[in-house]
Amino acid sequence: SIAIEVLGVPGDFDLNGAVDFDDFFAFADHFGQSSTAAGWDARFDLSANGAVDFDDFFSFADYFGLTGETAPRLDLPDP
């Protein structure tokens, strides 16, 4: 059995340990961009579909308000 701990919380773009309004404003600045746009930053593409769209917004909303202590842990099956 192995344990993997992921540091940080998805949506914590400024890496301050919490998904908060600063992260929301950063996300909003990139909303509507695609991977072909100048200034593309894949961190904001939470659904990994090549665009910062409503799928990403809904994921971001799920994480909003979480901190490193309140974020769910990812349990991976044994290989």
Backbone as JSON, one array per atom type, in Angstrom:
{
  "sequence": "SIAIEVLGVPGDFDLNGAVDFDDFFAFADHFGQSSTAAGWDARFDLSANGAVDFDDFFSFADYFGLTGETAPRLDLPDP",
  "N": [[0.85, -1.18, 0.0], [0.52, 2.21, -0.77], [0.8, 5.67, 0.04], [-0.27, 8.74, -1.15], [0.16, 12.11, -0.94], [-1.3, 15.02, -1.96], [-0.2, 18.2, -2.28], [-1.68, 21.28, -1.59], [-4.69, 22.81, -2.86], [-7.03, 22.19, -5.39], [-7.76, 24.92, -7.47], [-6.66, 26.81, -5.85], [-5.07, 29.17, -6.82], [-3.24, 31.17, -6.17], [-1.72, 30.0, -4.29], [-1.99, 30.26, -1.48], [-3.02, 28.59, 0.37], [-5.76, 28.48, 0.57], [-8.89, 28.45, -1.13], [-10.15, 31.19, -2.35], [-11.56, 34.56, -2.67], [-9.52, 35.96, -4.01], [-8.49, 33.99, -5.65], [-10.76, 33.48, -7.17], [-11.01, 35.89, -8.65], [-8.67, 35.74, -10.17], [-9.25, 33.43, -11.62], [-11.5, 34.33, -13.03], [-10.32, 36.2, -14.71], [-9.21, 34.56, -16.63], [-11.27, 33.17, -17.68], [-13.04, 31.79, -20.39], [-10.9, 31.54, -22.11], [-8.95, 29.6, -24.41], [-6.78, 26.81, -25.15], [-5.33, 27.73, -27.27], [-5.09, 30.43, -27.01], [-3.32, 33.52, -26.5], [-1.39, 33.93, -23.61], [-2.37, 31.73, -22.3], [-2.99, 29.65, -19.55], [-2.71, 26.7, -18.15], [-3.36, 25.97, -15.56], [-5.82, 27.0, -14.87], [-7.63, 25.53, -16.22], [-9.42, 23.4, -15.04], [-10.86, 21.14, -15.7], [-9.39, 20.03, -17.66], [-9.88, 20.19, -20.47], [-8.97, 21.79, -22.45], [-9.96, 24.34, -22.47], [-11.03, 27.19, -20.59], [-13.85, 27.07, -19.06], [-17.41, 26.68, -18.37], [-17.47, 24.14, -17.18], [-15.09, 24.16, -15.76], [-15.62, 26.32, -14.07], [-17.71, 25.28, -12.47], [-16.33, 23.24, -11.17], [-14.44, 24.8, -9.82], [-16.18, 26.2, -8.13], [-17.0, 24.12, -6.47], [-14.7, 23.77, -4.96], [-14.4, 26.19, -3.73], [-13.8, 28.07, -0.83], [-12.52, 26.07, 0.53], [-9.69, 24.9, 2.38], [-6.26, 23.86, 2.79], [-6.5, 22.17, 4.96], [-9.19, 21.45, 4.99], [-9.78, 20.35, 2.58], [-10.8, 17.56, 0.61], [-9.21, 14.39, 0.84], [-7.37, 12.44, -1.48], [-7.83, 9.16, -2.12], [-6.1, 6.55, -3.4], [-6.32, 3.51, -5.25], [-4.59, 0.42, -4.51], [-1.75, -0.44, -6.5]],
  "CA": [[0.0, 0.0, 0.0], [1.25, 3.47, -0.79], [-0.01, 6.86, 0.29], [0.16, 9.91, -1.9], [-0.47, 13.33, -0.46], [-1.2, 16.11, -2.9], [-0.15, 19.47, -1.57], [-2.47, 22.33, -2.2], [-6.09, 22.57, -3.15], [-7.36, 22.65, -6.74], [-8.4, 26.22, -7.44], [-5.85, 27.75, -5.04], [-4.12, 29.63, -7.83], [-2.19, 32.01, -5.58], [-1.0, 29.1, -3.38], [-1.99, 30.74, -0.1], [-3.61, 27.56, 1.21], [-7.22, 28.57, 0.6], [-9.57, 28.85, -2.36], [-10.86, 32.37, -1.88], [-11.91, 35.53, -3.7], [-8.36, 36.27, -4.86], [-8.44, 32.94, -6.66], [-11.9, 33.69, -8.06], [-10.7, 36.97, -9.59], [-7.67, 35.21, -11.11], [-9.98, 32.52, -12.51], [-12.36, 35.14, -13.91], [-9.46, 36.82, -15.73], [-8.88, 33.56, -17.65], [-12.49, 32.51, -18.15], [-13.3, 31.93, -21.82], [-9.7, 31.29, -22.9], [-8.68, 28.22, -24.83], [-5.35, 26.5, -25.16], [-4.68, 28.45, -28.38], [-5.07, 31.87, -26.7], [-2.11, 34.09, -25.9], [-1.55, 34.02, -22.16], [-2.99, 30.51, -21.8], [-2.42, 29.09, -18.33], [-3.44, 25.45, -17.96], [-3.81, 25.82, -14.16], [-7.22, 27.41, -14.74], [-8.42, 24.52, -16.93], [-9.56, 22.35, -14.02], [-11.42, 19.94, -16.32], [-8.39, 19.57, -18.64], [-10.49, 20.0, -21.79], [-8.4, 22.74, -23.4], [-10.66, 25.64, -22.4], [-11.51, 27.59, -19.27], [-15.26, 27.21, -19.37], [-18.31, 26.45, -17.25], [-17.06, 22.93, -16.47], [-14.07, 24.59, -14.81], [-16.27, 27.16, -13.07], [-18.43, 24.44, -11.51], [-15.31, 22.59, -10.33], [-13.92, 25.83, -8.94], [-17.21, 26.47, -7.12], [-16.94, 23.01, -5.51], [-13.53, 23.95, -4.11], [-14.39, 27.51, -3.1], [-13.91, 28.07, 0.63], [-11.7, 25.01, 1.12], [-8.28, 25.15, 2.69], [-5.48, 22.63, 2.79], [-6.98, 21.29, 6.02], [-10.57, 21.01, 4.78], [-9.92, 19.72, 1.26], [-10.87, 16.09, 0.67], [-7.99, 13.65, 0.47], [-7.54, 11.52, -2.59], [-7.41, 7.8, -1.82], [-5.85, 5.81, -4.63], [-6.27, 2.05, -5.04], [-3.27, -0.2, -4.6], [-1.44, -0.83, -7.88]],
  "C": [[0.89, 1.24, 0.0], [0.28, 4.6, -0.5], [0.58, 8.01, -0.5], [-0.58, 11.11, -1.34], [-0.23, 14.43, -1.48], [-1.23, 17.41, -2.11], [-0.96, 20.5, -2.32], [-3.89, 21.87, -2.47], [-6.35, 23.01, -4.58], [-8.14, 23.97, -6.65], [-7.67, 27.25, -6.6], [-4.72, 28.26, -5.92], [-3.0, 30.48, -7.27], [-1.4, 31.27, -4.5], [-0.9, 29.63, -1.95], [-2.65, 29.76, 0.86], [-5.12, 27.58, 1.28], [-7.74, 28.97, -0.78], [-10.52, 29.98, -1.98], [-11.12, 33.35, -3.02], [-10.72, 35.95, -4.56], [-8.23, 35.25, -5.98], [-9.59, 33.09, -7.66], [-11.59, 34.77, -9.09], [-9.65, 36.53, -10.6], [-8.35, 34.28, -12.11], [-10.81, 33.31, -13.51], [-11.55, 35.81, -15.02], [-9.16, 35.86, -16.89], [-10.11, 32.88, -18.24], [-12.72, 32.82, -19.63], [-12.08, 31.69, -22.69], [-9.63, 29.83, -23.31], [-7.18, 28.04, -24.93], [-4.61, 27.19, -26.3], [-4.55, 29.95, -28.12], [-3.71, 32.3, -26.16], [-2.37, 34.24, -24.4], [-2.22, 32.81, -21.54], [-2.24, 30.01, -20.58], [-3.26, 27.87, -17.97], [-3.92, 25.24, -16.53], [-5.29, 26.12, -14.01], [-8.17, 26.46, -15.46], [-8.57, 23.3, -16.03], [-10.13, 21.05, -14.59], [-10.5, 19.36, -17.39], [-9.0, 19.28, -20.01], [-10.0, 21.02, -22.81], [-9.07, 24.1, -23.42], [-11.03, 25.92, -20.95], [-12.97, 27.98, -19.46], [-16.12, 26.9, -18.14], [-18.0, 25.15, -16.51], [-16.02, 23.29, -15.4], [-14.68, 25.46, -13.7], [-16.99, 26.31, -12.03], [-17.45, 23.67, -10.62], [-14.75, 23.59, -9.34], [-14.91, 26.11, -7.8], [-17.23, 25.36, -6.06], [-15.8, 23.19, -4.52], [-13.55, 25.25, -3.32], [-14.64, 27.39, -1.6], [-13.08, 26.99, 1.3], [-10.3, 25.52, 1.41], [-7.55, 23.82, 2.62], [-5.94, 21.65, 3.85], [-8.37, 20.75, 5.77], [-10.79, 20.34, 3.44], [-9.98, 18.21, 1.42], [-9.54, 15.47, 0.23], [-8.32, 12.66, -0.64], [-6.98, 10.16, -2.18], [-7.29, 7.03, -3.12], [-5.82, 4.32, -4.34], [-4.84, 1.56, -5.13], [-3.0, -0.61, -6.03], [-1.46, -2.33, -8.07]]
}
